[in-house]
């Protein structure tokens, strides 16, 4: 996730507690989705779709936070 912005993501993970919390939650859900898709953790389709929606929502939030941080660091005083 955000491979093209790895340096910024690392900085955000280090400096921003909310970003770190959301990222951790996203990673946990991603592991559950992968396990379900691989068949190692059976889950109903409806529940899997809900997990995928939640994962996407978290990714959108993380992306928004990164964009806001980037915009703030590009502001000239």
C-alpha positions in Angstrom: 0.0 0.0 0.0 1.3 3.4 -1.0 4.6 1.9 -2.3 5.2 5.0 -4.4 5.0 7.1 -1.2 6.9 4.9 1.2 9.1 7.6 2.7 6.1 9.8 3.5 4.2 6.8 4.9 7.1 5.9 7.2 7.2 9.5 8.4 3.5 9.5 9.1 3.6 6.2 10.9 6.4 7.6 13.1 4.8 11.0 13.8 1.0 10.5 13.7 -0.8 8.3 16.2 -4.1 8.4 14.3 -2.4 7.4 11.1 -0.5 4.6 12.9 -3.8 3.3 14.4 -5.7 3.4 11.1 -2.8 1.8 9.3 -2.6 -1.0 11.9 -6.3 -1.6 11.6 -6.0 -1.7 7.8 -3.2 -4.3 8.0 -5.2 -6.5 10.3 -8.2 -6.4 8.0 -6.1 -7.0 5.0 -4.7 -10.2 6.6 -8.2 -11.4 7.3 -9.3 -10.7 3.7 -6.3 -12.6 2.3 -6.9 -15.5 4.6 -10.5 -15.7 3.6 -9.7 -15.5 -0.1 -7.0 -18.2 0.2 -9.5 -20.4 2.0 -7.5 -20.6 5.2 -10.1 -18.7 7.2 -13.5 -19.5 5.9 -15.9 -16.5 6.0 -19.3 -15.9 4.4 -19.4 -13.7 1.3 -21.4 -11.0 2.9 -18.9 -10.7 5.8 -16.0 -10.8 3.3 -17.5 -8.0 1.3 -18.0 -5.9 4.5 -14.4 -6.4 5.4 -13.3 -5.3 1.9 -15.5 -2.2 2.2 -14.0 -1.4 5.6 -10.5 -1.9 4.3 -11.1 0.4 1.3 -12.6 3.0 3.6 -9.5 2.9 5.8 -7.2 3.2 2.8 -9.2 6.2 1.7 -8.8 7.8 5.1 -5.0 7.1 5.1 -4.6 8.5 1.6 -6.5 11.7 2.7 -4.3 12.1 5.7 -1.2 11.7 3.6 -2.5 14.3 1.0 -3.3 16.7 3.8 0.2 16.3 5.3 1.8 16.7 1.9 -0.3 19.9 1.3 0.7 21.3 4.7 4.3 20.7 4.1 4.2 22.4 0.7 2.6 25.5 2.1 4.9 28.5 2.0 4.6 31.0 4.9 
